[in-house]
Amino acid sequence: MEIIKEISKMKEISKLWKRKGYKISFVPTMGFLHEAHLALVRKAKELGDKTVVSIFVNPLQFGPKEDFREYPRDLERDLTLLEREKVDVVFIPETEEMYPSDFQTYVEVTKLTTGLCGAFRPGHFKGVTTVVLKLFNIINPDIAIFGEKDYQQLQVIKQMVKDLNLDIEIVAHPTVRENDGLAMSSRNIYLSTEERKSATVLYKALLLAKELINKGERDSQNLKNKLEEFIHSFPYTKVQYIEFVDPLTLEPVKKIEKPVLCALAVFVGKARLIDNMLINLE
């Protein structure tokens, strides 16, 4: 496993692989890896000849009051895990190289980023698309793997790839969960023991939404009210949003008549957790 920090060196290796006809698969991460990241890495290895994982905590996607400085980091452990998975290259650029002092170009997907997390984190997705496009240009992958837990991010990246005619296949990987249903996330480390128990409410709320819809409830506002009441019955919780949206356009759905995405963001203590579920009508 090779560790590369320089953009020029990463480009050089990628060009060499391309000349040899290798298919490159890529997993972008912000580090502090867990089993969900490793599931993406295994999928990448399955689909490509060479696998690159990036570790870069991207300052552009954090708002002024968000947790950029506190965001968990453990590079040594990350590298041990990736070596075990036999990754070919780990790309770990410095912030100053990704964003030099004269940096002034940003990439933005507009419509898909207005709701859900985009409504509460202005500029977040502009930071995501800018860094992902930079990483795509540096690594030049044939395939990139993204998790469905960050469903809006996944749709935004797909839109960017389509709009900018990038020759990259975006592969979605199902959400990886703990045994009790909690979606794996680097931010779960912020939870105390008691908060961790309450955090299971996100998945339970999604299952409740599915149950209510299958029993015939079609009014999304009624569903939101019931889910909010259910979530707030668990201690340390505060709902930021509960939405029922079209799975492709992410536009809110008032009356549920076809498959719908239920997406939610909930503060459990100081940790902001997100989750979602695609619900098909039975």
C-alpha positions as CSV (number, residue, x, y, z in Angstrom):
1,M,0.0,0.0,0.0
2,E,1.4,3.4,-1.0
3,I,0.7,6.6,0.8
4,I,0.7,9.7,-1.4
5,K,0.4,13.3,-0.3
6,E,1.3,15.2,-3.4
7,I,-1.3,15.9,-6.1
8,S,1.3,15.6,-8.9
9,K,2.5,12.2,-7.7
10,M,-1.1,10.9,-7.5
11,K,-1.8,12.1,-11.1
12,E,1.4,10.4,-12.2
13,I,0.4,7.0,-10.8
14,S,-3.1,7.3,-12.1
15,K,-1.7,8.0,-15.7
16,L,0.6,5.1,-15.4
17,W,-2.3,2.8,-14.4
18,K,-4.4,4.1,-17.2
19,R,-1.7,3.4,-19.8
20,K,-1.5,-0.2,-18.5
21,G,-5.3,-0.5,-19.0
22,Y,-6.2,-0.8,-15.3
23,K,-9.7,0.1,-14.1
24,I,-9.4,2.5,-11.1
25,S,-12.0,2.5,-8.4
26,F,-12.1,5.3,-5.8
27,V,-13.5,5.8,-2.3
28,P,-13.4,9.4,-1.0
29,T,-13.5,9.6,2.9
30,M,-12.8,12.1,5.6
31,G,-11.0,9.5,7.6
32,F,-11.9,8.1,11.1
33,L,-12.8,4.9,9.2
34,H,-15.4,2.4,10.4
35,E,-17.0,-0.7,9.0
36,A,-19.2,1.2,6.6
37,H,-16.2,2.8,4.9
38,L,-14.5,-0.6,4.7
39,A,-17.6,-2.0,3.0
40,L,-17.2,0.7,0.3
41,V,-13.5,-0.2,0.0
42,R,-14.4,-3.9,-0.5
43,K,-16.9,-3.0,-3.2
44,A,-14.3,-0.8,-4.9
45,K,-11.8,-3.7,-4.9
46,E,-14.4,-6.0,-6.3
47,L,-15.2,-3.6,-9.2
48,G,-11.8,-2.3,-10.1
49,D,-8.2,-3.4,-10.7
50,K,-6.6,-0.6,-8.6
51,T,-8.2,1.0,-5.5
52,V,-7.6,4.5,-4.2
53,V,-9.0,5.8,-0.9
54,S,-8.6,9.5,-0.1
55,I,-8.5,10.8,3.5
56,F,-9.2,14.5,3.6
57,V,-11.3,16.5,6.1
58,N,-12.6,19.1,3.7
59,P,-12.9,22.5,5.3
60,L,-15.2,23.8,2.5
61,Q,-18.1,21.6,3.6
62,F,-18.2,22.7,7.2
63,G,-20.2,25.8,8.3
64,P,-18.7,28.4,10.7
65,K,-20.5,26.8,13.7
66,E,-19.9,23.2,12.6
67,D,-17.4,20.7,13.9
68,F,-14.4,21.0,11.5
69,R,-11.8,21.3,14.3
70,E,-13.4,18.7,16.5
71,Y,-14.2,16.3,13.6
72,P,-12.7,12.9,14.8
73,R,-9.3,12.0,13.2
74,D,-7.1,8.9,13.7
75,L,-4.8,8.6,10.7
76,E,-2.6,5.8,12.1
77,R,-5.6,3.6,12.7
78,D,-7.1,4.5,9.3
79,L,-3.9,3.4,7.6
80,T,-3.8,0.1,9.5
81,L,-7.3,-0.7,8.5
82,L,-6.7,0.2,4.8
83,E,-3.5,-1.9,4.7
84,R,-5.5,-4.8,6.0
85,E,-7.9,-4.3,3.1
86,K,-5.0,-4.3,0.6
87,V,-5.8,-0.9,-0.8
88,D,-3.3,0.2,-3.5
89,V,-3.0,3.9,-2.7
90,V,-4.1,6.1,0.1
91,F,-4.2,9.7,-1.0
92,I,-3.8,12.2,1.9
93,P,-3.4,15.7,0.5
94,E,-2.7,18.7,2.7
95,T,-5.3,21.5,2.9
96,E,-2.8,24.0,1.5
97,E,-2.3,21.9,-1.6
98,M,-6.0,21.3,-2.3
99,Y,-6.9,25.0,-1.6
100,P,-3.9,27.3,-2.2
101,S,-4.2,30.9,-1.1
102,D,-5.4,32.1,-4.5
103,F,-8.1,29.4,-4.8
104,Q,-11.3,30.9,-6.2
105,T,-13.3,28.3,-8.2
106,Y,-16.3,26.4,-6.9
107,V,-18.7,23.8,-8.3
108,E,-22.4,23.9,-7.3
109,V,-25.4,21.7,-8.1
110,T,-28.4,24.0,-7.5
111,K,-31.8,22.5,-7.3
112,L,-31.0,19.2,-5.5
113,T,-29.3,21.0,-2.7
114,T,-32.1,23.4,-1.6
115,G,-33.9,21.0,0.7
116,L,-33.1,18.4,3.3
117,C,-29.5,18.9,4.7
118,G,-29.0,21.7,2.2
119,A,-31.7,23.9,3.8
120,F,-29.8,23.7,7.2
121,R,-26.2,23.7,6.0
122,P,-25.8,26.5,3.5
123,G,-22.7,26.1,1.4
124,H,-22.2,22.5,2.5
125,F,-22.9,20.8,-0.8
126,K,-20.9,23.4,-2.7
127,G,-18.0,22.3,-0.6
128,V,-18.7,18.6,-1.3
129,T,-19.0,19.0,-5.1
130,T,-16.0,21.2,-5.3
131,V,-13.7,18.8,-3.4
132,V,-15.2,15.7,-5.1
133,L,-14.6,17.1,-8.6
134,K,-11.0,18.0,-7.6
135,L,-10.4,14.5,-6.3
136,F,-12.0,13.1,-9.5
137,N,-9.6,15.2,-11.6
138,I,-6.6,14.2,-9.6
139,I,-7.3,10.5,-9.3
140,N,-9.2,10.0,-12.6
141,P,-11.2,7.0,-11.5
142,D,-13.4,4.9,-13.6
143,I,-15.7,4.1,-10.7
144,A,-16.4,5.9,-7.4
145,I,-18.3,4.4,-4.5
146,F,-20.7,6.5,-2.2
147,G,-22.9,5.3,0.6
148,E,-26.7,5.6,0.6
149,K,-26.7,6.9,4.2
150,D,-25.7,10.3,2.7
151,Y,-28.5,10.0,0.1
152,Q,-28.7,13.6,-0.8
153,Q,-25.0,13.8,-1.3
154,L,-25.2,10.7,-3.5
155,Q,-27.9,12.3,-5.8
156,V,-25.9,15.5,-5.9
157,I,-22.7,13.7,-7.0
158,K,-24.7,11.8,-9.7
159,Q,-26.1,15.0,-11.0
160,M,-22.7,16.7,-11.1
161,V,-21.2,13.7,-13.0
162,K,-24.1,13.8,-15.5
163,D,-24.2,17.6,-16.0
164,L,-20.4,17.9,-16.5
165,N,-20.1,14.8,-18.7
166,L,-17.6,13.0,-16.5
167,D,-16.7,9.4,-17.5
168,I,-17.1,8.0,-14.0
169,E,-19.6,5.4,-12.9
170,I,-21.1,6.3,-9.5
171,V,-21.9,3.2,-7.5
172,A,-24.3,3.4,-4.5
173,H,-23.6,1.2,-1.5
174,P,-26.5,0.4,0.9
175,T,-26.3,1.9,4.4
176,V,-24.3,-0.1,6.8
177,R,-25.8,-0.4,10.2
178,E,-24.9,-1.5,13.7
179,N,-26.7,-4.6,15.1
180,D,-29.4,-2.3,16.7
181,G,-30.0,-0.4,13.4
182,L,-28.0,2.7,14.0
183,A,-26.4,3.8,10.7
184,M,-22.6,3.8,11.1
185,S,-21.1,7.3,11.2
186,S,-17.9,8.8,12.3
187,R,-20.0,11.3,14.4
188,N,-21.4,8.4,16.5
189,I,-18.3,8.8,18.7
190,Y,-19.8,12.0,20.0
191,L,-22.6,10.0,21.7
192,S,-22.5,9.3,25.4
193,T,-23.6,5.8,26.6
194,E,-27.2,7.1,27.3
195,E,-27.3,9.1,24.1
196,R,-26.2,6.1,22.1
197,K,-29.3,4.2,23.3
198,S,-31.5,7.1,22.2
199,A,-29.8,7.3,18.8
200,T,-31.5,4.0,17.7
201,V,-34.7,6.1,17.4
202,L,-33.7,7.3,13.9
203,Y,-33.9,3.8,12.4
204,K,-36.9,3.0,14.5
205,A,-38.7,6.1,13.2
206,L,-37.9,5.0,9.6
207,L,-39.4,1.6,10.3
208,L,-42.5,3.3,11.9
209,A,-42.9,5.4,8.7
210,K,-42.8,2.3,6.6
211,E,-45.3,0.6,8.9
212,L,-47.7,3.6,8.8
213,I,-47.5,3.9,5.1
214,N,-48.2,0.2,4.6
215,K,-51.2,0.5,6.9
216,G,-52.6,3.1,4.5
217,E,-51.4,6.5,5.8
218,R,-50.7,8.7,2.8
219,D,-50.5,12.2,4.2
220,S,-46.9,13.2,4.7
221,Q,-47.7,15.9,7.3
222,N,-49.6,13.4,9.4
223,L,-46.6,11.0,9.1
224,K,-44.2,13.8,10.1
225,N,-46.2,14.7,13.1
226,K,-46.3,11.1,14.3
227,L,-42.6,10.5,13.7
228,E,-41.6,13.7,15.5
229,E,-43.7,12.8,18.5
230,F,-42.1,9.3,18.5
231,I,-38.6,10.6,18.2
232,H,-39.1,13.2,21.0
233,S,-40.3,10.4,23.3
234,F,-36.6,9.4,23.5
235,P,-34.3,11.5,25.7
236,Y,-31.6,13.8,24.4
237,T,-33.3,14.1,20.9
238,K,-34.2,17.1,18.9
239,V,-35.6,16.8,15.4
240,Q,-34.0,19.1,12.8
241,Y,-36.1,17.8,9.9
242,I,-38.3,14.9,8.8
243,E,-39.1,14.9,5.1
244,F,-40.9,12.6,2.6
245,V,-39.4,13.3,-0.9
246,D,-39.2,12.0,-4.4
247,P,-36.2,9.7,-4.5
248,L,-34.8,11.2,-7.7
249,T,-35.7,14.9,-7.5
250,L,-35.7,15.2,-3.7
251,E,-38.8,17.4,-4.0
252,P,-41.2,17.2,-1.0
253,V,-44.2,14.8,-1.5
254,K,-47.5,15.8,0.2
255,K,-49.5,12.7,-0.7
256,I,-47.7,9.4,-1.0
257,E,-48.8,7.6,-4.1
258,K,-45.5,6.0,-5.3
259,P,-42.2,5.0,-3.7
260,V,-40.9,7.7,-1.4
261,L,-37.7,8.5,0.5
262,C,-38.1,9.3,4.1
263,A,-35.1,11.3,5.3
264,L,-34.4,12.8,8.7
265,A,-31.8,14.7,10.7
266,V,-31.9,14.5,14.5
267,F,-29.7,15.9,17.1
268,V,-28.9,13.3,19.8
269,G,-27.0,15.3,22.4
270,K,-24.6,17.4,20.4
271,A,-24.3,14.8,17.6
272,R,-26.2,15.6,14.4
273,L,-27.2,12.3,12.9
274,I,-28.9,11.6,9.5
275,D,-30.6,8.5,8.1
276,N,-33.1,7.6,5.4
277,M,-35.1,4.8,3.9
278,L,-36.7,4.2,0.5
279,I,-40.2,3.1,1.1
280,N,-42.1,1.2,-1.5
281,L,-45.9,0.9,-1.3
282,E,-47.1,-2.6,-0.6
